[in-house]
Amino acid sequence: MPYTQDIVDEINILVRYNLSTTQEGIKVHKNAAPESIAATKRLFNKGLVTQEDGGYLTNLGHEAAEQAQTVLNLLDPA
């Protein structure tokens, strides 16, 4: 199954998280790109982040972000 644009947008949010600490989250501001706002809300609805506008990763979100960042590093090692 190919990735949809929604999934790509969600992965783009997940790879922004700093996985070396659980004390650092992100905030997607209301003036951000509409696709980023929508992706972050979907991640919240899926239980991957703690707030509709980002917040912190949940345990499941941390796992997903690790995998997303691993795939990104394998495909674009630069």
MOTA-V362430 format. One line per field, one symbol per residue. ss: DSSP state (h for helix, s for strand, l for the rest). A space follows every 50 residues. Layout:
# MOTA-V362430
ss: ???
This chain:
# MOTA-V362430
ss: llllhhhhhhhhhhlllllllllllssllllllhhhhhhhhhhhhlllss sllsssslhhhhhhhhhhhhhhhhhlll
